[in-house]
Amino acid sequence: MFKLMTQNIKDLKRLLKEKELNKAKELGINDFGLLAGAHLGGVGGVLKVLRSEGNPKDSNGTSVLQYMKEFSI
């Protein structure tokens, strides 16, 4: 779990550009929320949400956006 979390952090830092970070801020999503979203839907799922290209869901119907908002404490 720790290895995957570490990789997600590296990937988010590498792939998120100013545009996506501004969108996250507009949505009220912080770093905790971004990491939670990557846990649920992968870094690609986070990017889809922040680029308005979709909002992936897990098998329980929880969307990446919902998860990111819930964990943005």
N, C-alpha and C positions, 0 to 999 in steps of 0.2 A: 504494500500500500504506500509506504513512504517513498519508494523508488518511483512509482507512478506519479505521485503528487509532485515530486521534485522535477520530473520530466515535464509535467503539465505547466509548472511555473516557468521553466526555461522556454517552453514553446510559446506560452502566452507573451512573455517578454519579447521574444523574437518576432512574433507575427502581428501583435496588436500595434497598429499605427495610430497616429493622433486622431484620425477620423473615428476609429472604433472606440478609442478611449473617451472621446467627447460624447459619443452616443451612449456609452455606459454611464457617464456622469449625468447625462440628461435623464436617463432611466432610473437614476438613484442606485446604481450598481457599483459596489466598491471591489477591492481586491479579493476579499473573502467570497463575494458573490461570483466573481469571475472564476475563481478556483473551484467553487462548488459546481458551477455550470460545466466546467471542463471535466469534472468527475462524473457528472451525469451523462453528458452528451459529447464528450471529447472536445478538444480545442476547436475542431471543425464546427461543432455544434454552436459553440460560443461565437465563432466568427459569423456563422449564418445569421444568428440573431442580431448581432451588432451591425451587420451589413444589410439587414432587412431582406434576407434571402430565404427566410423560413424560421421555424421554431420547432426543432425536433422534440419528440416526446419519448419517454421510456415506456416499458411494457405496462406500467401502472397508469399511464396517461399524464404523468407529470412533465410539463414542458421545461425546456432549458431556461427560458425567461422566468418562469415562475420560481424555479429553483434558485436562480441567481438573485432574484429579489428577496426571497425568503432568507437567504444567507448573508445578505448585505446589511450587517448589523452595525 
